[in-house]
Structure formats: C-alpha cells, structure tokens
C-alpha cells in the first residue's frame, strides 16, 4: 500500500470518527452542566455549582462551534483527532467526578442526621432526668404538706407544689414530643387540667380556646408559670358565695405579630388599689408582674369586670 492510499484511509477514519467524538463530548459536557445545576439545588450552594455549570456549558458551546465548522467546511485536519480524543477523556472524567458528589453528599447528610439524632437523644434524656427530679421534689413537698403544722400557711405548700408541677409538665412535654417546636396548646391545656383537678370542688367551668404558635422554650415556661398563677388566683379568690355560674376562660391568639395569652374570670373583680397591694403582698401576683418585665413581654391586669390577666410576648421567628 503506497503513501497515497494510507493517507486516504487516514482521512476517511478522521472524517468518520471526529464528528462522533465531538458529539459525544458535547453530550457529556451538557450532562455535566445539568448535573451541576441539580447539585446546586440539592446542596443549597448555588454560586459554586452555577459557576461550574456555566464553565462546562461554555466548553460545550466551544465544541458545538467546532462541530458546526467541521460539518459546514468539510475541512478536518488529521491532527484534530488526538486533541478531540483528549477533550473526550476530559469530559468523561469531569462528568464522572461530578456524579461522585451524589454519594458523597448522601454520606455527609446521613452523618449529619446521625449526629442530630444523638444530640436529640441527649436533650431528651436531659429533659427526662429533670422531669424525674422535679417529680421527686414534688413528692417531697406533698409528703411535707401532710405533716405541716396547723399554724402554718395551709396554702403555701400547695402553691409551691403547683408551681413545681407546671415546670415538670413542661419537661415531660419536651421529652415526649417528636417535633422540634413545643406545643403551646398542649402544655397550657395540661396545666389548666391539672389546676382544675386540684380545685374541682369549686364547681367552676373552665373554657379553653388555645391554639399552637411558635414560642421559644423559655417563653413557653413563662407562659406556663403565668397560667398556673392566674388560674390558682381565680379559683382561690375570684368567686364569692353569690357568684352565679362561675367561669374561667383561657385563650391564646396571634395579635399584631405577638402572642396574646389571656386568663379571665367572671368573678368579683379587683380594684386598682387591690391589684397594687396584691402585687406587693402576694407572691403569685408579684410573679405575674415580674414576668411582664421579661424581654419582649407586657402584662396587663384588669379587674373592672371580673379579673383579666393579659400577657403579650414575642413569637419565635427562628427557622425550624
């Protein structure tokens, strides 16, 4: 076979293979760009992956221009075969490397999930231990109440036990929940039912209008303490012998970007002087007033038509 024949066979080989190599390189580069865009959505790291997708897309555009020139001009230098084979290898390795990020990301995500599960278990166990300690303290107070002297304040230990119970209920709730946000509705309902059971001999109707709102754990505890003190005061002091159909209302609602928590009754009410005196002489009312001084909180006590205690507090705007 002479040189002319060998050159002819070489030209035919390049003419046949090179367009296919170019087309395959274009497809691989476009696939790499699409994969990079998908990874930007999955990972949330938009800028780096979009830049990678843009760079790979420009490489594909360059290959497309070369492909068009070859198809229109018909001039294919034999030296182009080696360069395009190298470009095809680069495109293949690039797509393979980008695709390998998928399993790596899944592995990292699984590792993060395991770490979060471990942290959640620690938090839940902490709440469990705190709940048990509070229940033990509550049992000690209950036992002491059975042996207290008749000359001592008969309601002191009962009130103390009630306050401990309200804190214990919060930790019990936080231990049992699966969601990341605690339930205002469930927690305040548990406190209301506990107080109602304690004073069930008073024949007072309890009306609950509670909804769930995003509240931080600290503010949720404050809501429980305020509700506990307000309900205890209602049962102990709001209703006289002549009160017909005694009722207590507990409600929560979103108002002007805040959470409104209101405990009210249809009892005898309180004068302004009586409210000021009780804030100085009553630990429960003093506690309610001090909660109103917390960051973002405000508490208003109105005794003109029964007694109404209204607290406004910030909602939790942190992402879940």
C-alpha positions in Angstrom: 0.0 0.0 0.0 1.5 3.3 -1.1 1.6 6.6 0.8 -1.4 8.0 -1.1 -3.6 5.0 -0.1 -2.5 5.2 3.5 -3.3 8.9 3.6 -6.7 8.2 2.1 -7.6 5.7 4.7 -6.4 8.1 7.4 -8.5 10.9 6.1 -11.6 8.6 5.9 -11.0 7.5 9.5 -10.7 11.0 10.8 -13.7 12.1 8.8 -15.8 9.3 10.2 -14.8 9.3 13.9 -14.2 13.0 14.6 -17.8 14.2 14.4 -18.9 11.3 16.6 -16.2 12.2 19.2 -17.3 15.9 19.1 -20.9 15.0 19.5 -20.2 12.6 22.4 -18.0 15.3 24.1 -20.9 17.8 23.7 -23.4 15.4 25.3 -21.1 14.7 28.2 -20.4 18.4 28.9 -24.1 19.2 28.8 -24.8 16.3 31.1 -22.1 17.7 33.5 -23.7 21.2 33.4 -27.2 19.8 34.1 -25.8 17.6 37.0 -24.1 20.7 38.5 -27.3 22.6 38.4 -29.1 19.8 40.1 -26.4 19.6 42.8 -26.8 23.3 43.4 -30.4 22.8 44.2 -29.8 19.7 46.4 -26.9 21.2 48.4 -28.1 24.8 48.6 -24.6 26.0 47.5 -25.9 27.8 44.4 -23.0 30.1 43.5 -20.1 27.5 43.1 -22.2 24.9 41.3 -23.8 27.5 39.0 -20.3 28.8 38.1 -19.2 25.2 37.4 -22.3 24.7 35.3 -21.6 27.9 33.4 -18.0 27.0 32.7 -18.9 23.5 31.5 -21.7 24.9 29.3 -19.1 27.3 27.7 -16.9 24.3 27.0 -19.9 22.6 25.3 -20.6 25.7 23.2 -16.9 25.7 22.1 -17.3 22.1 21.0 -20.6 22.9 19.2 -18.9 25.7 17.2 -16.1 23.3 16.2 -18.7 20.7 15.2 -20.6 23.2 13.0 -17.4 24.4 11.4 -16.5 20.8 10.5 -19.9 20.0 9.1 -20.1 23.1 7.0 -16.5 23.5 5.9 -15.6 19.8 5.4 -12.0 20.5 6.3 -10.8 18.2 9.1 -7.2 18.3 10.0 -5.8 14.9 10.9 -4.1 16.4 14.0 -7.5 17.3 15.4 -8.3 13.7 16.2 -5.8 13.5 19.1 -6.9 16.8 20.6 -10.6 15.8 20.4 -9.9 12.4 22.0 -8.2 14.2 24.8 -11.2 16.5 25.2 -13.5 13.5 25.2 -11.5 11.9 28.0 -11.6 15.2 30.0 -15.3 15.4 29.5 -15.8 11.8 30.7 -13.7 12.3 33.8 -15.4 15.6 34.6 -18.9 14.0 34.4 -17.7 11.0 36.5 -16.2 13.3 39.1 -19.4 15.5 39.4 -21.6 12.4 39.6 -19.5 11.1 42.5 -20.6 14.1 44.6 -24.0 12.5 44.8 -23.0 9.5 47.0 -20.6 11.8 49.0 -23.4 14.2 49.7 -25.7 11.4 50.8 -22.9 10.1 53.1 -22.4 13.6 54.6 -26.2 14.0 55.0 -26.5 10.6 56.7 -23.6 11.5 59.1 -25.3 14.8 60.0 -28.6 13.0 60.6 -26.9 10.6 63.0 -25.3 13.5 64.8 -28.6 15.3 65.1 -30.2 12.1 66.4 -27.5 11.7 69.0 -27.9 15.3 70.1 -31.7 15.0 70.2 -31.3 11.8 72.4 -29.1 13.7 74.8 -31.6 16.6 75.0 -34.5 14.2 75.5 -32.6 12.3 78.2 -31.8 15.6 80.0 -35.4 16.6 80.0 -36.3 13.1 81.3 -33.9 13.4 84.2 -35.0 16.9 85.0 -38.7 15.7 84.9 -37.9 12.9 87.3 -36.0 15.2 89.7 -39.0 17.7 89.7 -41.4 14.8 90.3 -39.3 13.7 93.3 -39.2 17.3 94.6 -43.0 17.5 94.1 -43.4 14.2 96.0 -41.3 15.6 98.9 -43.5 18.7 99.1 -46.6 16.6 99.0 -45.3 14.5 101.8 -44.3 17.5 103.8 -47.8 19.0 103.3 -49.3 16.0 105.1 -47.2 16.7 108.2 -47.3 20.5 108.2 -48.4 22.3 111.4 -51.9 23.8 111.5 -50.5 27.1 112.5 -48.5 27.5 109.2 -49.9 28.8 106.0 -52.1 26.0 104.6 -51.8 27.1 101.0 -48.0 27.7 100.9 -47.0 24.1 100.1 -50.0 23.6 97.8 -48.9 26.7 95.8 -45.3 25.5 95.8 -46.4 22.1 94.6 -48.4 23.6 91.8 -45.5 25.7 90.6 -43.2 22.7 90.6 -45.8 20.7 88.7 -46.1 23.4 86.0 -42.3 23.2 85.3 -42.4 19.4 85.5 -45.2 19.3 82.9 -43.0 21.4 80.5 -40.1 18.9 80.7 -42.5 16.0 80.4 -43.9 17.6 77.2 -40.5 18.4 75.8 -39.3 14.8 76.5 -42.3 13.3 74.7 -42.6 15.5 71.6 -41.2 14.4 68.3 -41.5 17.8 66.6 -38.8 20.5 67.0 -41.4 23.1 68.2 -43.1 22.6 71.5 -46.9 22.8 71.6 -48.3 25.9 73.4 -51.8 24.4 73.2 -50.9 21.0 74.7 -48.7 22.5 77.5 -51.2 25.1 78.7 -54.1 22.6 78.4 -52.1 20.2 80.7 -51.6 23.0 83.3 -55.3 24.1 83.1 -56.5 20.5 83.5 -54.1 20.0 86.5 -55.3 23.1 88.3 -58.9 22.3 87.5 -58.5 18.8 89.0 -56.9 20.3 92.1 -59.8 22.7 92.7 -62.6 20.6 91.2 -64.8 21.0 94.3 -65.3 24.7 93.4 -67.7 23.8 90.5 -66.1 26.3 88.2 -66.5 25.9 84.4 -63.2 26.1 82.5 -63.2 27.2 78.9 -60.1 26.8 76.8 -59.5 28.5 73.5 -55.9 27.5 72.8 -54.0 27.4 69.5 -50.5 26.5 68.7 -48.0 29.3 68.0 -44.2 29.2 67.6 -42.8 30.1 71.1 -39.3 29.6 72.4 -38.9 27.1 75.3 -38.1 29.9 77.8 -41.2 31.9 76.9 -43.2 28.7 76.9 -42.1 28.1 80.5 -43.1 31.7 81.4 -46.5 31.1 79.8 -46.9 28.1 82.0 -45.9 29.9 85.2 -48.3 32.8 84.4 -51.2 30.5 83.6 -50.6 28.5 86.7 -50.6 31.6 89.0 -53.5 33.2 87.2 -55.7 30.1 87.4 -54.8 29.5 91.0 -55.7 33.0 91.9 -59.0 32.6 90.0 -60.0 29.5 91.9 -58.9 30.8 95.3 -60.0 34.5 95.2 -62.3 35.3 92.3 -65.6 33.8 93.2 -67.6 34.6 96.3 -70.7 32.8 97.6 -73.0 34.8 95.4 -71.2 34.2 92.1 -73.7 32.6 89.7 -72.2 30.2 87.1 -68.5 30.9 87.8 -66.4 30.6 84.7 -62.7 30.9 83.7 -61.5 31.5 80.2 -58.0 30.8 78.9 -57.2 31.7 75.3 -54.2 32.3 73.0 -54.2 34.1 69.7 -51.8 35.9 67.4 -52.2 39.6 67.6 -50.1 42.3 65.9 -47.2 39.9 65.4 -47.2 38.8 69.0 -48.8 36.0 71.1 -51.6 37.1 73.3 -52.2 34.9 76.4 -55.3 35.8 78.4 -56.7 34.3 81.6 -60.0 35.8 82.7 -62.9 35.1 85.0 -66.4 36.4 85.7 -65.8 36.8 89.4 -65.9 39.8 91.8 -63.0 41.6 90.1 -60.4 43.8 91.8 -59.9 47.5 92.3 -56.8 49.2 91.1 -55.6 49.6 94.7 -56.3 45.9 95.4 -54.2 45.0 92.3 -51.3 47.2 93.5 -51.5 45.7 97.1 -51.6 42.1 95.8 -48.6 42.8 93.6 -46.7 43.7 96.8 -48.1 41.2 99.2 -49.0 38.2 97.1 -46.1 36.1 95.7 -48.3 34.8 92.8 -49.3 38.3 91.6 -45.8 39.5 92.1 -44.5 36.7 89.9 -47.0 37.6 87.2 -45.9 41.2 87.3 -42.3 40.2 87.2 -42.9 38.1 84.1 -44.2 41.3 82.4 -40.7 42.7 82.8 -39.2 40.0 80.7 -37.7 40.9 77.4 -40.5 41.5 74.8 -43.2 40.8 77.4 -46.0 43.0 78.7 -48.7 42.1 81.3 -51.9 44.0 82.0 -54.2 43.1 84.9 -57.8 44.5 84.6 -60.2 43.9 87.5 -63.1 46.1 86.3 -65.3 43.3 85.0 -64.1 40.1 86.7 -60.4 39.8 86.6 -58.4 39.6 83.3 -54.7 39.0 83.0 -53.4 39.6 79.5 -49.8 38.9 78.5 -48.2 39.7 75.2 -45.0 38.1 74.3 -42.8 37.6 71.2 -43.3 34.8 68.8 -40.4 32.6 67.9 -39.3 33.6 64.4 -36.3 31.3 64.3 -36.4 28.7 61.4 -37.4 25.3 62.2 
